[in-house]
Amino acid sequence: MRNKIFIIFGFILFIFCFIVFYKGLQKPNVYSPELNQKKSISSFVSLDFYSNEKVLSDDIFKKGNYYLVNIWSSWCVPCRTEHPFLTRLKNSKINLVGINYKDNINNAKAFLNELGNPYSKILSDKDGVISIELGAYGVPETFLINKEKVIIKKIIGPINNESYKEILNLIK
């Protein structure tokens, strides 16, 4: 009798574990934030890349201007690939704001000294919180913000010739 109860209990436990395991396999385990298009940029506080002073996002992002927020790091190989496009965008009707993501400050400064600084302002994001709140989950990522401070385009990965032309068309 005891063996029957043990076998039935074991079978029920096996079925329960199998169901839990199977349901777990059905859920995606990849973090993928929303594209955050048509979302107003939220207010945040950061540190200025060069002076290390606190900076309010509301002091940077003003209505009536286009902004391109580029999240980058010196250790990011694709960031080097997109850098010439950012340099070309510096001469357009757009304000480039860089967010330096989880980087060593000396390496980041060497990166900019080598390739040039296309940004009108650079913010430090040492722990990655600001980038994540924007909706990024890697580097490089870029957000185009319109004159109403609304994100209208998100570029995952490096800016290339196609996305460069798309940015120029959107800010006309």
PLY file of the C-alpha trace (Angstrom):
ply
format ascii 1.0
element vertex 172
property float x
property float y
property float z
element edge 171
property int vertex1
property int vertex2
end_header
0.00 0.00 0.00
2.80 2.35 0.90
4.55 1.67 -2.39
1.37 2.52 -4.35
1.03 5.87 -2.56
4.72 6.59 -3.15
4.42 5.71 -6.86
1.24 7.82 -7.30
2.80 10.76 -5.43
5.99 10.45 -7.54
3.97 10.34 -10.75
1.95 13.46 -9.76
5.17 15.26 -8.81
6.73 14.27 -12.15
3.71 15.58 -14.11
3.74 18.84 -12.12
7.47 19.40 -12.74
7.07 18.55 -16.41
4.26 21.12 -16.82
6.23 23.83 -15.01
9.34 23.08 -17.08
7.38 23.01 -20.34
5.64 26.33 -19.60
9.02 27.87 -18.76
10.35 26.88 -22.16
7.47 28.70 -23.84
8.46 32.10 -22.41
11.16 34.08 -24.21
14.21 34.75 -22.09
15.60 37.58 -24.21
15.18 41.11 -22.87
13.88 43.33 -25.63
12.49 46.73 -24.62
9.82 48.48 -26.61
11.00 50.51 -29.56
9.93 53.63 -27.67
8.87 55.41 -30.81
6.36 58.20 -30.34
7.29 58.41 -26.66
8.25 61.66 -24.97
11.75 61.72 -23.60
11.64 61.51 -19.82
13.51 63.84 -17.51
16.70 62.53 -15.96
19.87 63.67 -14.22
23.32 62.75 -15.46
26.91 63.87 -15.18
28.65 65.94 -17.83
31.33 63.85 -19.52
34.07 66.49 -19.22
33.25 68.47 -16.07
31.58 65.66 -14.07
28.94 68.19 -12.96
25.26 67.27 -12.67
23.22 67.98 -15.78
19.43 68.01 -16.08
18.02 66.61 -19.30
15.47 69.43 -19.42
18.36 71.88 -19.70
19.69 70.00 -22.74
16.56 69.01 -24.65
14.55 72.09 -25.62
11.37 72.17 -27.67
11.82 73.46 -31.18
15.04 71.54 -31.93
15.86 68.10 -33.30
18.20 65.92 -31.27
20.06 62.76 -32.06
20.94 60.85 -28.88
23.71 58.37 -29.55
24.68 55.77 -26.95
28.31 54.76 -27.41
31.40 53.32 -25.71
35.08 53.23 -26.53
35.10 49.42 -26.26
32.28 49.14 -28.84
33.67 48.14 -32.26
30.46 49.10 -34.18
30.69 52.57 -32.55
33.86 53.14 -34.57
32.01 52.11 -37.73
29.24 54.65 -37.23
31.49 57.52 -36.10
32.05 59.00 -39.59
28.25 59.26 -40.04
27.94 61.08 -36.71
30.70 63.46 -37.79
28.78 64.20 -41.02
25.54 64.71 -39.03
27.33 67.28 -36.83
27.09 69.73 -39.74
23.31 69.30 -40.20
20.33 70.94 -38.48
20.47 68.54 -35.56
21.97 68.59 -32.07
24.02 65.49 -31.32
24.00 64.32 -27.71
26.28 61.45 -26.80
25.67 59.15 -23.88
28.87 57.37 -22.90
27.73 53.93 -21.72
29.56 51.98 -18.98
32.96 53.17 -20.10
36.34 54.02 -18.67
36.59 57.83 -18.92
40.23 57.78 -20.11
39.47 55.24 -22.84
36.43 57.26 -23.92
38.47 60.47 -24.13
41.16 58.67 -26.16
38.42 57.38 -28.50
37.20 60.96 -29.10
40.74 62.33 -29.45
41.45 59.73 -32.12
38.20 59.96 -34.11
36.97 63.47 -33.29
34.06 64.66 -31.17
30.83 65.02 -33.15
28.69 65.73 -30.06
27.44 69.08 -28.84
27.04 67.52 -25.37
28.20 64.24 -23.84
26.67 62.67 -20.75
28.17 59.90 -18.65
26.09 56.79 -17.98
28.46 54.75 -15.84
25.84 52.29 -14.58
23.70 52.19 -17.76
20.46 53.32 -16.08
19.83 56.33 -18.33
20.31 54.25 -21.48
17.98 51.54 -20.23
15.32 54.11 -19.31
15.52 55.46 -22.85
14.86 51.93 -24.11
18.34 50.85 -25.14
19.77 47.45 -24.41
23.12 47.68 -26.13
25.57 49.93 -27.90
25.45 51.62 -30.24
21.86 52.72 -30.23
20.53 56.04 -31.46
17.29 57.92 -30.85
15.99 60.72 -33.04
13.97 63.22 -31.00
11.71 65.72 -32.76
10.93 69.37 -31.97
8.25 68.32 -29.44
10.78 66.20 -27.47
9.24 62.95 -28.77
11.32 59.95 -29.88
10.39 59.41 -33.52
13.07 56.94 -34.58
15.23 54.32 -32.87
18.26 52.86 -34.59
19.56 49.63 -33.10
23.18 49.06 -34.03
25.51 51.40 -35.87
24.27 54.19 -38.09
24.93 53.25 -41.71
24.40 54.98 -45.04
20.70 54.03 -45.15
19.89 55.21 -41.62
22.00 58.34 -42.18
19.82 59.28 -45.19
16.65 58.44 -43.25
17.69 60.76 -40.40
18.34 63.60 -42.86
14.91 63.05 -44.46
13.14 63.06 -41.10
14.67 66.37 -39.99
13.82 68.26 -43.20
0 1
1 2
2 3
3 4
4 5
5 6
6 7
7 8
8 9
9 10
10 11
11 12
12 13
13 14
14 15
15 16
16 17
17 18
18 19
19 20
20 21
21 22
22 23
23 24
24 25
25 26
26 27
27 28
28 29
29 30
30 31
31 32
32 33
33 34
34 35
35 36
36 37
37 38
38 39
39 40
40 41
41 42
42 43
43 44
44 45
45 46
46 47
47 48
48 49
49 50
50 51
51 52
52 53
53 54
54 55
55 56
56 57
57 58
58 59
59 60
60 61
61 62
62 63
63 64
64 65
65 66
66 67
67 68
68 69
69 70
70 71
71 72
72 73
73 74
74 75
75 76
76 77
77 78
78 79
79 80
80 81
81 82
82 83
83 84
84 85
85 86
86 87
87 88
88 89
89 90
90 91
91 92
92 93
93 94
94 95
95 96
96 97
97 98
98 99
99 100
100 101
101 102
102 103
103 104
104 105
105 106
106 107
107 108
108 109
109 110
110 111
111 112
112 113
113 114
114 115
115 116
116 117
117 118
118 119
119 120
120 121
121 122
122 123
123 124
124 125
125 126
126 127
127 128
128 129
129 130
130 131
131 132
132 133
133 134
134 135
135 136
136 137
137 138
138 139
139 140
140 141
141 142
142 143
143 144
144 145
145 146
146 147
147 148
148 149
149 150
150 151
151 152
152 153
153 154
154 155
155 156
156 157
157 158
158 159
159 160
160 161
161 162
162 163
163 164
164 165
165 166
166 167
167 168
168 169
169 170
170 171
